[in-house]
């Protein structure tokens, strides 16, 4: 089930226009076929997540395509596609980056390259169009300015070593956000998805200093003032800040490195409304669809190719903050490392807690 991170429920009024003819053929022909189907059923794409509401409202209002969603986890989405086959109830889903290749390998997806396909980085898409990230998540810091003085506020992982504040990352055994936080720290210290030791060393040091908080950086703990510095996905941090008090928190990407991941649409191989599903993806990757995602505090995959309205740009971090981020390029190594991480965390970090 997707965690609800304050998605602006403002629908975009920007029309889908100026499409090039994509590799999949004439978008106008696809639009006509989608209108004829008149319906798209999604899984894991609820109104309140990443402002999907804006896109569904646009598809309904501008193109007459009705929509229903059933919220579920990424693993459940792939399993549903596989189990239902010719009796498919879902046309399109939104899954974590790691599940795009899994879905393709299971043979439950069909390809579609939107006309903006070339503006999606190679690391963020399947070359044949079976999956492609529509928006990203990058590990960031959220800083309570009421508890941490400006001159002490960390700008990098290395800054954390010499601070006086406590750092909260959450439970690495249950939260993907926390596990990715360790990976992000490892990247800053020249580690990678097969070598988390540098990240573990940093948090061990914080534990030895008595500066590792066991609190989970959630909207509730942040609002209560229980978090001084939290390690969170950027979209979560930005949403928490917006929902609680924009003046109370700073959100930033650590300057010495972080990990970038995201979410990808997958189109069901057995979809009963395949053209509507493909057209939905076309819209999601259009300027209008990407701006809708930004309205929900999700950084669009085409962020560097977009001119966001000023009020929408203000919701996101500047592009330059992302210059040192790295995607996961060895999924097999990361799967192995992340499975070993909980035991390493307990044996190396938790035992040092003061």
Helices and strands as residue ranges (DSSP letters): H 27-37, E 39-43, H 52-63, E 66-70, H 74-84, G 85-87, E 92-96, H 97-106, G 117-119, G 122-124, E 131-144, G 150-152, H 157-160, E 167-168, H 176-188, H 197-208, E 212-213, H 219-223, E 229-233, H 234-244, E 249-252, E 258-267, H 274-284, H 287-295, E 299-300, G 303-305, H 310-313, G 319-322, E 325-327, H 331-344, I 345-349, G 350-352
